[in-house]
Amino acid sequence: MIKKFLYITLIFCSLAINAQHSGVIIIVHGTWGIDSPWCKPGGEFFDALEKSAQHFNKKVISYMWPGYLNHESREVAARGLVKIIQSYPTDMNITLVAHSHGGNVSILASQLMENDPNNKHTIDALYAIATPVNAAFYQPNMKIIKKLYNLFSFADRVQPVLGIFGRIFPNHPHIANLRLVLDGKEPGHIEFCTSLTAQWLPYIHEKLSQENIGKFQYFNFTLPGIIYLSSNANPLYSVDVQRKALLEKDRMVIEDLFNTMARKNKLNNNADALL
């Protein structure tokens, strides 16, 4: 059933792009995101991204997968995503914008592409938004992915999944771990998926760093960074000098939350045993 669903999605997405475009931006939603309006035409994220993409002669499409909360579902979705990517000419600029476990679907796709001896495609950029990081199972293949922008927030309590996953990827010359601030506030898990985020995403890779807008001349993939997006100003980049301390504080908060939940479960189990 899942494979049939993905096959239909593949046909829909392949027909959606026009040959006159030089690139395609593929939105990949996360767990339980198939019914979310933000990632579809008419949704504020999709429409804002589409408007910005036009400045770079790119088409925006949505890749819809069932979004079940398990690794098998992500693997099946990754195979479908690879088919979509490989359906385009090899010189087509491919960008993935992936939220939550959609980022891990995209990472699995990069692994499959590297292991395919016939593959000639690459991914120009992957924007992993609020993606639960686990380098053991979901290690991005940077031979396939040219640039990876990991956008995260310490206000996002879903991303680390009670400490099972992390927030940042290991250092790599082409992986940028960037804390995102929207209108002065760090977003929660689904709060990333707004028009403010979408309208600036293509510019981060295509324009801001090249033209040194908003102090992006100091941007470096290996440095911890912050991107401030505002509704009434250009984006601003800064080195995140607090990153190490904030990660340690974050670890302690998550650990306390995990221990509190464990104690509650133990108390509930003991109470059930008395009944």
Buried (B, 14 or more C-beta within 10 A) or exposed (E): EBEEBBEEBBEBBEEBBEEEBEBBBBBBBBBEBBEBEBBBEEBBBBBBBBBBBEEBEBBBBBBBBBBBEEEEBBBBBBBBBBBBBBBBEEEBBBBBBBBBBBBBBBBBBBBBBBEEEEBEBBBBBBBBBBBBBBEEEBBBBBEBBBBBBBBBBBBBBBBBBEEEBBBBBEEBEBBBBBBBBBEEEBBBBBBBBBBBBBBBBBBBBBBBBEEEBBBBEEBEBEBBBBBBBBEEEBBBBBBBEEBEEBBEEBBEBBEEBBEEEEEEEEEEEEEEEEE
